[in-house]
């Protein structure tokens, strides 16, 4: 299996992506090959600086980077040799099995839609993140930023996508799917939430358990929480802020430590015809390593094919 890594993506590139690749290679067996995308000379130099043999990696020259503030669509057209454009090109050609980047999220989403494309039947691909459960398990919430506005049928599909992801990557049997709302009753919430509930309540595609509230996010009420990307991103950023406040105050707690984004690496783009993972822009070496390992898990689970089967 070949996993491509964007060496120029992220706030701490190229050092963090290269360091993360080195850490990941130590945890992967010889059946895995890491493909490093970036300026070839710089990659070789950085690997040698860290005492690593460049011959242990495949290096693809992609000297351009799409900055965090650039317009995704324009940048992809203007920079065909960017790491993101080249990475998705390799995915489309079948030359790599997965692609991971902590670079421009918008560019990753646009490139996925225009290169490997959405799985037929999927209205909108989406992003997800982990919800650490107080009981020790993991939950998922989606979408967390790709789709700020969602119609009820899109939210219904998020239930399918999240359920497949939870089952095949995290081993959750028959995951419980809840719709994030301001009350448990079916008639609560805005018109979109009410309509989505009506679609979900008799679903045979996933195990719908009804509405869940914000106070239920870190409990066992649901394994997969569905919401629009605007709401999900607010939840995600609030959890990150809460974790940062706790750390700044010098408090240590085993459960709170599980909110550290470094432990999870990133999120796959659910609903596209390939395994592509987006990491946090501030990713350090540990986060990059876990992003690469998540890309491996998504590719090994053949997640895109399982989603395709579900939608067919």
Backbone bond lengths (Angstrom), bond angles and torsions (degrees), N, CA, C in turn:
res aa  C-N    CA-C-N  psi(-1)  N-CA   C-N-CA  omega(-1)  CA-C   N-CA-C  phi
1 X - - - 1.463 - - 1.531 109.84 -
2 X 1.329 115.98 137.56 1.456 121.64 178.35 1.534 110.35 -112.79
3 X 1.326 115.05 129.73 1.459 121.43 178.60 1.521 108.62 -119.00
4 X 1.330 117.00 121.50 1.459 121.59 179.27 1.519 109.91 -91.23
5 X 1.339 116.33 138.69 1.461 121.87 -179.25 1.524 109.62 -125.36
6 X 1.323 115.11 131.53 1.465 122.14 176.44 1.526 108.54 -77.82
7 X 1.317 117.05 108.53 1.463 121.42 -177.61 1.530 112.16 -81.33
8 X 1.330 117.41 -18.22 1.463 120.90 -178.34 1.528 112.84 -98.90
9 X 1.332 117.94 -2.47 1.456 121.20 -177.22 1.523 112.66 -89.15
10 X 1.331 116.66 138.71 1.457 121.10 176.90 1.515 112.47 108.70
11 X 1.315 115.23 161.19 1.465 121.35 -176.58 1.519 113.34 -67.64
12 X 1.329 116.85 -24.63 1.460 120.17 -175.28 1.521 112.45 -115.38
13 X 1.333 114.70 28.67 1.466 120.35 176.85 1.531 109.13 -78.40
14 X 1.329 118.28 150.78 1.467 127.70 0.52 1.528 114.27 -89.64
15 X 1.346 117.77 -5.82 1.466 119.90 -172.79 1.530 112.64 -63.05
16 X 1.346 117.38 -47.86 1.464 119.26 -177.94 1.531 112.30 -64.07
17 X 1.356 119.43 -47.23 1.468 118.34 178.15 1.527 113.41 -61.36
18 X 1.325 117.13 -38.79 1.468 119.28 178.68 1.532 110.09 -68.31
19 X 1.323 117.24 -43.92 1.466 119.93 177.02 1.516 111.76 -61.48
20 X 1.345 116.32 -40.07 1.466 120.25 178.27 1.514 112.09 -65.79
21 X 1.325 116.48 -37.74 1.472 120.58 178.23 1.524 110.55 -64.67
22 X 1.314 116.24 -39.72 1.471 120.18 178.02 1.526 110.51 -63.32
23 X 1.332 116.79 -44.24 1.461 120.44 178.79 1.528 111.32 -63.88
24 X 1.338 116.62 -40.52 1.466 120.45 -179.31 1.520 110.97 -66.17
25 X 1.329 116.35 -40.83 1.471 119.16 -178.27 1.525 111.13 -61.29
26 X 1.324 116.95 -32.76 1.461 120.63 178.94 1.532 111.96 -67.63
27 X 1.338 116.89 -23.62 1.464 120.46 -178.67 1.527 112.72 -97.51
28 X 1.331 117.02 -8.76 1.460 121.07 -178.53 1.525 109.80 -101.81
29 X 1.333 115.30 146.67 1.457 117.92 178.07 1.526 110.60 -83.61
30 X 1.323 115.79 -178.65 1.466 120.97 -172.38 1.526 113.79 -69.98
31 X 1.331 117.46 -8.57 1.463 119.21 178.72 1.526 111.93 -79.13
32 X 1.336 116.41 -6.94 1.463 121.09 -179.79 1.525 110.22 -107.91
33 X 1.324 114.95 139.66 1.463 121.41 177.75 1.523 108.72 -125.16
34 X 1.329 116.80 132.33 1.460 121.39 179.29 1.522 109.41 -99.34
35 X 1.330 115.12 129.08 1.461 122.45 -178.94 1.525 107.20 -109.23
36 X 1.312 117.08 114.56 1.464 122.09 -175.66 1.528 110.00 -96.23
37 X 1.336 116.40 125.17 1.461 122.34 -177.71 1.525 109.73 -108.26
38 X 1.329 116.24 125.56 1.460 120.73 179.74 1.513 110.03 163.53
39 X 1.311 116.06 -161.21 1.455 120.17 176.35 1.529 108.50 -72.41
40 X 1.323 116.51 117.73 1.472 120.78 -171.16 1.526 112.05 -59.38
41 X 1.327 117.16 -47.45 1.469 120.45 -178.05 1.526 111.01 -62.56
42 X 1.312 115.79 -41.15 1.468 119.79 -179.55 1.526 110.43 -65.85
43 X 1.333 117.26 -41.75 1.459 120.56 179.98 1.526 110.68 -61.43
44 X 1.326 115.73 -46.45 1.464 120.12 179.94 1.524 110.54 -60.79
45 X 1.331 116.20 -43.90 1.459 121.02 179.94 1.524 111.58 -62.08
46 X 1.342 116.41 -45.26 1.461 120.64 -178.94 1.522 111.71 -65.98
47 X 1.328 117.26 -39.55 1.468 120.31 178.07 1.525 110.63 -61.65
48 X 1.322 116.00 -43.42 1.468 119.72 179.60 1.522 111.00 -65.53
49 X 1.342 116.97 -37.26 1.461 120.99 177.76 1.526 111.06 -58.61
50 X 1.335 115.13 -34.87 1.461 120.40 -177.75 1.525 112.03 -91.85
51 X 1.334 115.63 10.18 1.453 120.15 177.02 1.514 114.05 73.67
52 X 1.320 116.85 25.27 1.471 122.06 -177.08 1.522 109.96 -107.89
53 X 1.322 116.25 143.15 1.455 122.57 179.31 1.535 109.57 -82.27
54 X 1.338 119.25 114.60 1.473 121.70 -179.27 1.530 113.73 -59.38
55 X 1.334 117.37 -25.24 1.459 120.22 -178.20 1.526 112.24 -68.21
56 X 1.320 117.27 -12.01 1.464 120.70 178.56 1.525 111.84 -81.02
57 X 1.320 116.15 -3.67 1.458 121.40 -178.75 1.526 109.74 -126.50
58 X 1.332 114.91 155.42 1.460 119.82 169.05 1.522 107.07 -96.08
59 X 1.314 116.68 128.97 1.463 120.54 -176.19 1.527 109.66 -115.91
60 X 1.330 116.23 125.59 1.466 122.15 178.79 1.525 108.33 -112.98
61 X 1.306 116.37 125.06 1.466 120.58 -176.88 1.526 110.05 -73.82
62 X 1.324 115.69 115.33 1.471 123.11 176.56 1.521 105.90 -141.79
63 X 1.324 118.23 85.08 1.464 122.30 -166.97 1.521 116.05 -76.41
64 X 1.336 117.51 -13.83 1.468 119.32 -174.86 1.531 110.99 -96.60
65 X 1.322 114.94 149.61 1.457 120.79 178.18 1.523 109.35 -126.75
66 X 1.318 116.87 140.36 1.459 122.32 174.54 1.526 107.04 -92.21
67 X 1.322 116.14 112.98 1.458 120.90 -177.31 1.514 112.51 -67.49
68 X 1.327 115.64 159.44 1.465 121.14 -177.31 1.532 111.90 -62.48
69 X 1.332 116.93 -27.92 1.455 119.38 -177.12 1.512 114.96 -95.46
70 X 1.320 117.73 0.22 1.459 120.78 -177.56 1.523 111.75 -79.77
71 X 1.336 115.16 152.15 1.456 120.76 176.59 1.530 108.36 -71.03
72 X 1.342 118.35 121.47 1.464 120.88 -172.27 1.525 114.96 -55.58
73 X 1.334 117.13 -50.67 1.463 120.13 -175.24 1.519 111.43 -65.54
74 X 1.338 116.82 -46.47 1.463 120.75 179.70 1.526 110.78 -62.27
75 X 1.321 116.22 -43.55 1.457 120.31 -176.80 1.521 111.52 -64.01
76 X 1.327 117.31 -39.59 1.463 120.36 -179.83 1.524 111.42 -64.73
77 X 1.337 116.11 -36.73 1.463 120.31 178.03 1.522 110.87 -71.14
78 X 1.324 115.52 -43.00 1.461 120.79 -175.70 1.529 113.50 -78.22
79 X 1.331 116.70 -19.55 1.462 120.64 -177.08 1.534 111.19 -126.93
80 X 1.333 116.53 71.55 1.472 119.12 179.92 1.519 113.23 -66.44
81 X 1.333 117.03 -16.83 1.460 120.44 178.64 1.528 112.28 -99.53
82 X 1.315 116.27 16.73 1.462 119.64 176.35 1.524 109.38 -72.71
83 X 1.328 115.66 156.33 1.459 120.24 -179.16 1.530 111.97 -59.11
84 X 1.326 117.27 -38.42 1.465 120.13 -178.42 1.522 111.13 -69.41
85 X 1.336 117.12 -43.88 1.465 120.15 178.39 1.530 110.97 -63.48
86 X 1.315 116.33 -43.88 1.468 120.42 179.95 1.522 110.76 -66.67
87 X 1.334 116.84 -40.75 1.462 120.54 -179.84 1.510 112.78 -59.83
88 X 1.331 116.43 -46.44 1.462 119.10 179.19 1.524 111.35 -71.54
89 X 1.340 116.82 -29.20 1.460 119.59 174.06 1.522 111.45 -62.14
90 X 1.327 116.58 -42.44 1.466 120.92 177.51 1.525 111.30 -64.42
91 X 1.357 116.14 -38.82 1.466 120.08 176.63 1.526 110.87 -61.34
92 X 1.327 116.19 -47.41 1.464 121.27 -178.04 1.524 111.52 -61.10
93 X 1.327 116.06 -38.91 1.463 121.02 -178.69 1.528 112.72 -79.53
94 X 1.313 117.04 -5.35 1.457 120.65 -179.07 1.512 114.12 74.89
95 X 1.334 116.83 17.81 1.466 120.42 -178.84 1.521 112.18 -83.79
96 X 1.336 117.15 -16.89 1.465 121.76 172.28 1.526 107.36 -134.43
97 X 1.335 115.24 158.41 1.466 120.53 -177.98 1.523 112.47 -96.77
98 X 1.321 116.44 -18.88 1.462 121.27 179.94 1.520 109.05 -156.12
99 X 1.331 115.36 155.49 1.464 121.62 178.90 1.515 108.44 -136.16
100 X 1.337 116.85 131.89 1.455 122.05 -178.53 1.519 110.49 -128.34
101 X 1.331 116.55 136.92 1.462 121.14 -178.89 1.520 110.90 -150.05
102 X 1.329 116.27 141.31 1.458 122.17 172.03 1.526 110.09 -102.50
103 X 1.317 116.34 21.16 1.458 121.91 -178.02 1.511 113.28 -85.12
104 X 1.327 115.87 -156.56 1.459 123.66 -175.70 1.536 111.58 -57.73
105 X 1.335 116.91 113.45 1.463 121.53 -176.75 1.520 111.75 -61.67
106 X 1.329 116.10 -42.95 1.460 119.65 179.77 1.515 111.65 -60.65
107 X 1.337 116.94 -41.40 1.457 120.83 178.88 1.518 111.11 -65.65
108 X 1.312 117.09 -37.45 1.471 120.78 177.02 1.528 110.46 -62.63
109 X 1.313 116.56 -43.65 1.465 120.10 -179.53 1.526 111.42 -67.41
110 X 1.328 116.76 -45.76 1.466 120.41 -179.61 1.529 110.30 -63.67
111 X 1.327 116.67 -44.79 1.459 120.37 -179.72 1.523 111.33 -62.41
112 X 1.312 116.60 -37.83 1.461 119.50 179.15 1.529 110.93 -64.46
113 X 1.326 116.69 -39.80 1.459 121.20 -178.08 1.526 112.14 -70.16
114 X 1.332 116.17 -36.08 1.462 119.71 -175.13 1.529 113.35 -93.30
115 X 1.318 117.41 -14.43 1.467 119.81 -176.68 1.525 111.46 -106.29
116 X 1.326 116.99 -70.89 1.470 118.88 -179.64 1.526 111.17 -85.18
117 X 1.323 117.50 -19.89 1.461 125.74 172.86 1.531 113.31 70.38
118 X 1.333 113.49 163.74 1.463 120.73 178.72 1.523 110.48 -73.87
119 X 1.304 115.50 151.72 1.458 120.88 172.55 1.525 108.10 -66.24
120 X 1.341 118.82 134.18 1.462 120.55 179.56 1.529 111.67 -53.38
121 X 1.319 115.51 129.65 1.460 120.98 -179.15 1.508 113.39 101.00
122 X 1.336 117.60 -23.01 1.468 120.74 178.24 1.521 108.61 -80.45
123 X 1.321 116.02 119.52 1.463 120.49 -177.09 1.529 110.54 -71.05
124 X 1.328 116.24 -48.27 1.472 120.95 -179.33 1.529 110.35 -144.03
125 X 1.314 117.66 118.38 1.467 119.43 170.69 1.519 110.03 -59.58
126 X 1.328 116.83 158.42 1.457 119.06 -175.65 1.527 111.06 -145.67
127 X 1.333 114.60 174.24 1.461 122.75 179.37 1.521 109.07 -118.00
128 X 1.306 115.90 153.47 1.465 120.12 -179.07 1.520 109.85 -137.45
129 X 1.305 116.53 165.37 1.465 120.52 174.43 1.516 109.32 -146.47
130 X 1.326 115.71 164.10 1.462 122.62 -178.68 1.525 110.62 -80.03
131 X 1.340 115.27 140.25 1.456 122.57 169.13 1.528 106.95 -112.53
132 X 1.338 118.96 105.96 1.467 119.58 179.23 1.530 110.45 -66.00
133 X 1.322 116.78 125.23 1.459 120.51 178.79 1.522 110.73 -86.15
134 X 1.327 116.09 141.97 1.457 119.73 -179.06 1.522 111.40 -63.29
135 X 1.332 116.66 -25.71 1.464 121.17 -179.67 1.523 112.42 -75.44
136 X 1.350 117.51 -10.26 1.451 121.09 178.84 1.507 114.63 115.43
137 X 1.319 118.24 -16.11 1.457 121.87 -179.27 1.514 112.49 -86.91
138 X 1.337 114.73 -169.19 1.456 121.96 179.29 1.516 109.86 -124.47
139 X 1.318 115.18 143.78 1.443 121.70 169.79 1.518 108.94 -121.02
140 X 1.318 116.64 171.81 1.456 122.28 178.35 1.517 109.39 -128.21
141 X 1.320 116.56 148.03 1.458 121.44 171.32 1.519 108.69 -130.13
142 X 1.314 117.09 136.80 1.456 122.70 178.86 1.524 109.34 -153.57
143 X 1.323 115.48 142.63 1.433 132.40 4.18 1.522 109.48 -87.73
144 X 1.338 117.40 159.43 1.463 119.83 179.07 1.524 111.85 -124.55
145 X 1.333 117.11 28.19 1.456 117.42 173.15 1.506 117.88 150.43
146 X 1.319 118.32 -13.94 1.464 119.49 -177.16 1.524 112.10 -76.63
147 X 1.341 117.16 -30.61 1.469 121.46 -174.36 1.526 109.55 -132.77
148 X 1.319 116.31 96.78 1.467 119.83 -176.80 1.522 112.06 -66.93
149 X 1.320 116.99 -36.00 1.464 121.53 179.80 1.523 108.45 -117.03
150 X 1.315 116.05 130.35 1.465 120.54 -177.43 1.525 111.14 -133.19
151 X 1.313 115.49 138.41 1.457 120.80 172.10 1.534 109.12 -85.31
152 X 1.329 117.57 163.93 1.471 120.20 -176.93 1.523 114.33 -56.26
153 X 1.346 118.09 -38.44 1.464 119.05 -178.94 1.519 112.05 -68.04
154 X 1.353 116.94 -28.93 1.462 120.63 176.29 1.523 109.78 -69.18
155 X 1.333 117.19 -42.96 1.460 120.88 177.58 1.524 110.47 -62.48
156 X 1.307 116.63 -37.95 1.471 120.35 176.97 1.531 109.99 -60.01
157 X 1.333 116.17 -44.77 1.465 119.36 179.34 1.518 111.98 -64.91
158 X 1.332 117.63 -32.74 1.464 119.55 176.37 1.528 110.20 -59.91
159 X 1.339 115.88 -34.66 1.463 119.66 176.53 1.520 111.49 -61.22
160 X 1.325 116.27 -40.32 1.472 121.03 178.15 1.522 110.19 -66.93
161 X 1.336 116.22 -50.39 1.463 121.08 -176.99 1.528 111.34 -61.06
162 X 1.326 116.47 -45.95 1.459 120.00 -179.43 1.510 112.68 -64.83
163 X 1.320 116.12 -37.95 1.459 120.48 -179.81 1.526 111.07 -66.12
164 X 1.329 116.87 -42.66 1.473 120.96 178.77 1.526 110.40 -64.92
165 X 1.315 116.78 -42.99 1.466 121.35 179.72 1.533 110.74 -63.03
166 X 1.338 116.16 -47.55 1.463 120.62 -178.73 1.527 111.41 -60.79
167 X 1.309 116.35 -40.09 1.466 120.60 -177.23 1.521 112.21 -72.21
168 X 1.339 117.01 -44.04 1.462 120.15 -170.08 1.525 114.67 -89.98
169 X 1.327 117.97 -24.49 1.460 119.90 179.31 1.527 111.60 -102.98
170 X 1.332 117.61 -36.53 1.454 120.53 -177.12 1.523 113.58 -107.61
171 X 1.326 117.32 3.64 1.456 121.50 172.87 1.511 115.28 67.91
172 X 1.327 118.44 26.22 1.464 121.14 178.00 1.537 109.54 -84.01
173 X 1.306 117.16 117.36 1.456 120.44 177.58 1.528 110.07 -80.10
174 X 1.320 116.44 127.16 1.464 122.31 178.54 1.526 111.68 48.00
175 X 1.342 117.82 58.66 1.468 120.93 -176.79 1.524 112.64 -58.82
176 X 1.321 115.27 141.37 1.463 121.53 179.16 1.529 109.34 -81.53
177 X 1.322 116.77 126.51 1.464 122.63 -177.30 1.525 109.40 -107.07
178 X 1.337 116.31 124.97 1.454 121.17 177.31 1.514 111.71 -120.54
179 X 1.322 116.61 150.67 1.460 122.81 177.70 1.523 108.44 -100.17
180 X 1.333 117.49 121.32 1.458 121.02 -178.82 1.520 110.23 -68.77
181 X 1.336 115.57 127.01 1.458 120.25 -175.07 1.525 109.26 -150.86
182 X 1.327 116.76 178.64 1.460 121.03 -179.52 1.525 111.68 -94.89
183 X 1.301 117.46 6.75 1.456 122.39 177.03 1.512 110.10 -169.49
184 X 1.321 116.52 159.86 1.458 120.76 -177.85 1.527 112.92 -78.42
185 X 1.323 117.23 -25.33 1.458 120.60 -175.19 1.530 111.24 -68.64
186 X 1.334 118.29 142.84 1.469 122.16 -177.54 1.525 113.93 -58.11
187 X 1.344 117.05 -29.81 1.458 119.84 -176.68 1.532 112.90 -85.02
188 X 1.326 118.04 -0.58 1.460 121.26 -178.96 1.531 111.18 -78.58
189 X 1.339 115.32 160.75 1.458 120.41 174.30 1.511 114.03 93.35
190 X 1.338 115.30 -177.02 1.459 120.24 178.84 1.531 110.16 -79.49
191 X 1.315 116.32 179.70 1.460 120.37 -175.11 1.531 111.98 -63.96
192 X 1.335 116.24 -35.96 1.471 119.60 179.05 1.522 110.25 -64.67
193 X 1.327 117.18 -44.14 1.467 120.98 -179.35 1.521 111.03 -64.56
194 X 1.323 116.34 -41.26 1.463 119.68 179.53 1.524 111.27 -64.12
195 X 1.318 115.98 -43.15 1.462 119.97 179.49 1.527 111.24 -67.28
196 X 1.334 116.24 -39.45 1.463 120.07 178.66 1.527 110.26 -63.47
197 X 1.314 116.62 -40.84 1.469 120.41 178.38 1.518 110.29 -60.65
198 X 1.319 116.96 -42.54 1.464 120.27 179.20 1.523 111.76 -61.88
199 X 1.326 117.06 -35.94 1.464 120.54 177.33 1.527 111.36 -70.21
200 X 1.327 115.97 -39.75 1.459 120.78 -172.41 1.522 113.89 -79.81
201 X 1.311 117.46 -27.04 1.470 120.17 -167.55 1.526 114.02 -61.44
202 X 1.320 117.49 -28.76 1.465 120.21 -179.72 1.531 112.01 -111.76
203 X 1.336 115.72 22.40 1.459 119.87 -174.28 1.528 112.63 -66.10
204 X 1.326 114.81 138.31 1.467 121.98 171.47 1.533 109.82 -103.33
205 X 1.345 116.26 -1.27 1.464 121.01 -176.93 1.518 112.70 -87.94
206 X 1.325 117.31 -20.41 1.461 121.19 179.45 1.520 109.20 -159.42
207 X 1.307 115.42 167.67 1.463 122.87 -175.26 1.529 110.04 -90.02
208 X 1.327 116.33 85.42 1.458 121.36 -176.40 1.517 110.48 -81.48
209 X 1.350 116.70 128.16 1.469 120.23 -178.29 1.528 111.91 -111.82
210 X 1.348 117.55 5.84 1.456 120.86 176.45 1.516 113.46 103.92
211 X 1.317 115.10 -165.99 1.459 120.83 180.00 1.537 111.06 -74.03
212 X 1.324 115.77 146.61 1.466 121.54 170.66 1.520 107.56 -127.86
213 X 1.326 115.95 151.43 1.456 120.94 -179.81 1.523 110.73 -103.65
214 X 1.331 115.79 171.42 1.454 120.45 -179.05 1.513 113.15 -56.15
215 X 1.328 116.96 -33.31 1.469 120.66 -179.17 1.522 112.60 -71.04
216 X 1.344 117.14 -12.16 1.461 121.49 -178.61 1.527 113.36 -93.34
217 X 1.332 117.54 -5.75 1.454 120.78 -169.15 1.518 113.78 -59.66
218 X 1.330 117.22 -35.53 1.460 120.24 -173.56 1.528 111.78 -107.92
219 X 1.327 115.81 17.49 1.458 121.63 176.21 1.513 110.83 -107.47
220 X 1.322 115.62 -163.04 1.460 121.49 -175.21 1.527 113.50 -101.98
221 X 1.333 117.49 10.30 1.465 119.54 -178.69 1.521 111.55 -60.32
222 X 1.341 116.77 -41.32 1.471 121.23 -178.57 1.520 109.49 -139.19
223 X 1.331 115.21 152.33 1.467 121.31 174.15 1.522 111.20 -96.34
224 X 1.331 116.04 -29.68 1.461 122.64 179.79 1.521 107.66 -127.71
225 X 1.325 117.41 121.55 1.462 122.23 179.41 1.523 108.69 -108.32
226 X 1.319 116.57 125.95 1.461 122.91 -176.72 1.521 110.32 -103.93
227 X 1.343 116.21 134.77 1.464 121.34 175.57 1.518 108.43 -160.90
228 X 1.334 117.30 171.12 1.461 120.44 174.63 1.521 109.38 -73.92
229 X 1.333 116.70 162.25 1.452 121.42 -175.42 1.510 114.17 -65.92
230 X 1.329 117.90 -27.00 1.466 121.20 177.81 1.523 109.42 -65.76
231 X 1.325 115.97 -51.63 1.460 120.89 -179.56 1.523 111.09 -64.00
232 X 1.333 115.77 -44.08 1.459 120.01 -178.08 1.510 112.90 -62.88
233 X 1.334 116.61 -37.04 1.457 119.52 179.40 1.517 111.18 -69.48
234 X 1.336 117.19 -36.33 1.464 120.69 175.78 1.526 109.80 -62.12
235 X 1.334 116.56 -44.13 1.462 120.89 178.54 1.525 110.27 -60.23
236 X 1.337 115.95 -46.82 1.463 121.39 -178.89 1.525 111.53 -59.87
237 X 1.342 116.91 -49.74 1.466 120.60 -177.38 1.531 111.37 -67.73
238 X 1.331 117.54 -33.19 1.459 120.09 177.62 1.530 110.06 -66.30
239 X 1.339 116.76 -41.76 1.466 120.32 178.73 1.528 110.60 -63.83
240 X 1.337 116.80 -40.65 1.464 120.57 178.28 1.530 110.79 -63.70
241 X 1.337 116.08 -41.69 1.463 120.52 -179.60 1.527 110.75 -65.77
242 X 1.320 116.72 -41.46 1.460 120.99 179.77 1.531 110.15 -62.36
243 X 1.333 116.35 -42.31 1.465 120.74 177.86 1.525 110.64 -62.14
244 X 1.331 117.26 -42.95 1.464 121.38 -179.17 1.532 111.26 -64.43
245 X 1.333 116.54 -39.77 1.468 120.27 179.01 1.528 110.45 -62.78
246 X 1.320 115.80 -44.90 1.460 120.51 -179.77 1.530 110.63 -60.04
247 X 1.343 115.99 -44.26 1.468 119.97 -178.75 1.525 111.54 -66.30
248 X 1.346 116.21 -40.66 1.467 119.21 -179.80 1.528 111.68 -63.34
249 X 1.306 116.22 -30.43 1.465 119.93 -179.97 1.531 112.56 -82.64
250 X 1.321 115.61 -1.11 1.452 119.74 175.84 1.512 114.72 78.89
251 X 1.326 116.90 15.00 1.458 119.76 179.33 1.524 109.47 -87.63
252 X 1.298 116.44 138.02 1.461 120.92 177.45 1.523 109.33 -120.54
253 X 1.305 114.78 133.28 1.459 120.22 179.33 1.532 107.85 -149.66
254 X 1.302 116.69 133.50 1.464 121.14 -175.99 1.525 111.92 -58.71
255 X 1.326 115.97 -40.33 1.468 118.91 179.92 1.522 111.15 -70.06
256 X 1.324 117.57 -47.21 1.460 121.13 -178.95 1.524 110.90 -60.59
257 X 1.323 117.71 -33.89 1.465 121.00 179.14 1.526 111.77 -60.82
258 X 1.304 117.23 -21.78 1.471 120.77 -179.72 1.532 112.02 -75.57
259 X 1.321 117.01 -7.07 1.457 120.40 175.97 1.527 112.26 -84.41
260 X 1.307 117.32 -4.18 1.458 121.82 -179.95 1.528 109.52 -67.32
261 X 1.323 116.86 117.45 1.462 122.08 -176.92 1.527 112.53 -58.14
262 X 1.342 116.17 -26.08 1.463 119.98 -177.63 1.525 112.06 -58.21
263 X 1.331 116.12 -28.64 1.457 120.21 -175.29 1.523 113.27 -71.93
264 X 1.328 117.16 -17.35 1.460 120.08 -172.01 1.521 113.93 -113.46
265 X 1.314 117.43 -21.62 1.458 120.53 171.89 1.503 116.02 84.00
266 X 1.319 118.81 -45.29 1.458 119.66 -177.16 1.513 112.03 166.25
267 X 1.308 115.23 -159.62 1.457 121.69 -178.66 1.517 110.33 -136.65
268 X 1.322 117.70 137.67 1.460 118.47 172.45 1.523 109.82 -74.67
269 X 1.320 115.91 154.63 1.466 120.14 171.31 1.526 105.63 -85.14
270 X 1.311 116.75 107.05 1.456 121.10 -176.20 1.527 110.99 -82.75
271 X 1.323 116.54 129.43 1.455 120.75 175.68 1.508 114.94 107.55
272 X 1.348 117.81 8.43 1.467 120.99 177.12 1.528 109.58 -110.62
273 X 1.331 115.80 165.30 1.458 121.69 -174.69 1.531 113.37 -84.63
274 X 1.325 117.64 39.92 1.461 120.63 -179.32 1.519 108.86 -169.63
275 X 1.335 115.41 168.95 1.458 121.19 176.37 1.519 108.81 -97.45
276 X 1.330 116.43 104.08 1.466 121.85 179.47 1.519 108.30 -129.64
277 X 1.337 116.39 130.77 1.460 121.72 -176.10 1.527 109.66 -121.98
278 X 1.332 115.39 135.21 1.463 122.05 178.61 1.519 108.99 -107.14
279 X 1.331 116.64 128.30 1.452 121.66 177.83 1.516 111.75 -100.64
280 X 1.313 116.36 166.74 1.468 122.55 177.90 1.528 108.90 -68.11
281 X 1.318 117.19 140.70 1.454 121.17 -178.86 1.521 113.92 -60.31
282 X 1.333 117.05 -27.86 1.470 120.53 -178.58 1.529 111.70 -93.77
283 X 1.322 117.32 18.34 1.465 121.17 -175.16 1.525 112.60 -58.14
284 X 1.333 114.77 134.10 1.458 121.32 172.20 1.528 108.69 -97.15
285 X 1.325 117.32 -170.52 1.458 120.38 -176.02 1.534 112.14 -60.36
286 X 1.325 116.54 -43.34 1.465 120.23 -179.40 1.523 110.95 -61.94
287 X 1.337 116.61 -44.19 1.460 120.39 179.86 1.524 111.37 -64.61
288 X 1.333 117.11 -40.64 1.458 120.87 178.35 1.530 110.15 -63.01
289 X 1.330 115.73 -43.41 1.473 119.29 177.50 1.522 110.78 -56.32
290 X 1.334 116.81 -47.42 1.461 120.19 -178.63 1.524 112.08 -69.66
291 X 1.339 117.17 -29.22 1.458 120.47 173.80 1.527 110.09 -63.05
292 X 1.318 116.66 -43.10 1.466 121.19 179.40 1.526 110.63 -65.57
293 X 1.332 116.80 -41.92 1.466 120.20 -179.79 1.528 111.12 -67.73
294 X 1.337 117.18 -33.52 1.461 119.83 175.46 1.521 110.56 -66.62
295 X 1.340 116.92 -40.94 1.465 120.41 176.85 1.523 110.42 -59.08
296 X 1.312 116.24 -40.23 1.471 120.86 176.38 1.530 110.66 -60.67
297 X 1.349 116.67 -46.77 1.470 120.47 -178.63 1.520 111.63 -62.55
298 X 1.338 116.62 -41.20 1.465 120.71 -179.82 1.529 110.57 -65.43
299 X 1.333 116.12 -42.37 1.465 119.81 179.02 1.521 111.04 -67.38
300 X 1.330 117.36 -43.34 1.466 121.27 179.94 1.523 111.70 -63.13
301 X 1.330 116.46 -35.09 1.468 120.38 179.36 1.523 112.30 -73.73
302 X 1.348 116.01 -8.72 1.466 121.06 -177.50 1.531 109.86 53.06
303 X 1.321 114.29 45.03 1.458 121.37 -171.17 1.518 112.86 -60.23
304 X 1.327 117.42 -42.91 1.462 120.10 -178.40 1.526 111.18 -60.78
305 X 1.319 117.08 -40.04 1.459 120.55 -179.29 1.525 110.32 -67.98
306 X 1.331 117.65 -38.31 1.468 120.37 178.70 1.521 111.32 -67.16
307 X 1.340 116.84 -37.10 1.463 120.01 175.59 1.524 110.07 -66.53
308 X 1.320 116.09 -41.69 1.461 120.49 178.34 1.526 111.30 -59.39
309 X 1.315 117.02 -43.09 1.461 120.99 179.03 1.526 110.60 -62.73
310 X 1.337 115.98 -40.99 1.461 119.72 -179.18 1.532 111.72 -63.95
311 X 1.335 116.02 -38.31 1.465 119.14 -177.38 1.527 112.20 -82.63
312 X 1.312 116.51 -17.64 1.474 118.60 174.71 1.520 110.96 -79.78
